[in-house]
């Protein structure tokens, strides 16, 4: 018995539904893998950012404290004054008040006897055997964390009952002949260091499951003090660089990240910041996302099956109707005229389809031609619009007479210069300088020779300004016969005045065909740390220009205050 084939709608449901399921499963697995990988990398990046932030902040604080102790040792009060004078003690007390992280600040004589200290603690005692004193006799010294010895009984204990621990900063005190006068040393609370690390962790989310560790170059855990990582009580980290998943000595897997504390102090402590989080906690968002994706995939699969069934029924209905019609025609074999009619109709249908195809092809060609013409017109209009926009942009940013940048561009550059100097000037020592330039007696040029000659003079003057400055400098028309030059990265006022003098000399030596000779006056000013807006810089330069004008013209004047 011949097996009856499945209906068209059933086959369409199976084919379309199967394709939809395969596509959804494949895409779901692919997207799920990408999403979980990205989320895992995001968790790792978050831990790495926390470790790096804590390491950088700790490095900055260590470097700042070392620098402060070094500057204190170089102060005239210590290099030339009497070290056991009351004024020295008052200075130490003020330092401790300003820096509450300092538990003790004192000065020892070359033989190790404490001469002065905050609170009078250890005055007269010997610190000759202490590492900070020995290390700081010939250089600036930063000592690793250690428990308090001499000060343990003199200072209040930690609220948590842990022993008092310090980080040492010390520097030698030399007189003007280079002879050692003593050593200034400071003990900083260890809780100050740990507070920096914990504070950085809180700023990056503060998840309670995240641990922040401080370890030394041998891998010993300095913080938290009670953390034990091995059975013999020695806190030694797993071997290898910790930058992903690692199994620790407690048998658990942790997502870890580390960063070196690159303090660039005179003494390299070799500390590292390690941030870890149990994998079960770190990957919880990943597992949650995976479960949501599974639920979403199941719902999408069910929806795809329903859509495939509806689409199959819709596609198969005309074919089923045609099959039923064919079956009805087949049952009328005794009607030859119907057969002839059927052949004739099929021929007419073929001719109609051919005619329709020809009509559609001609219509398509007409549409293609119209589309090509329209695209050409659009491209031409687009090119014209682009040229018009470029011209408008140039008109909006450049002076039409001289071709120089206009006042709007200058204002933008001044604002950028002020922002850059606020951020980098203290480190680089370089600032921006503004030169305001005014043509001397230019009104007489217009009155005697006419405005056409005046315009020619302004264009020639603009060219001289461009030739007299660097490519990185900004030359702009400030208004009327006034021009401005913005000089980046000036070392000092002398460099700015040299640039101004170069411009003044170039103009004075040039020949202007319309008027003969022309001179300019220049006002110079440099950015300052207390500048609130570019207006402050412009006002100083304008005041300097006024000074140059009233000083006889054909000169440059500087205004810094």
Secondary structure by P-SEA (a helix, b strand, c coil): cbbbbccaaaaaaaaaaaaaaaaaaaaaaaaaaaaaaaaaaaaaaaaaaaaaaaaaaaaaaaaaaaaaaaaaaacccccccccccaaaaaaaaaaaaaccccccccccccccccccccccccccccccccaaaaaacccbbbbccccccccccccccccccccbbbbbbbbbbbcccccccbbbbbbccaaaaaaaaaaaaaaacccccbbbbbbccccccccccccccccccccccccccccccccccccccccbbbbbcccccccccbbbbbbbccccccaaaaaaaaaaaaaaaaaaaaaaaaaaaaaaaaaaaaaaaaaaaaaaaaaacccaaaaaaaaaaaaaaaaaaaaaaaaaaaaaaaaaaaaaaaaaaaaaaaaaaaaaaaaaaaaaccccccccccaaaaaaaaaaaaaaaacccccccbbbbbbbbbbcaaaaaaacccaaaaaaaaaaaaaaaaaaccccbbbbbccccbbbbbbcccccaaaaaaaaaaaaaaaaacccccccbbbbbbbbbbbccccccaaaaaaaaaaaaaaaaaacccbbbbbcc
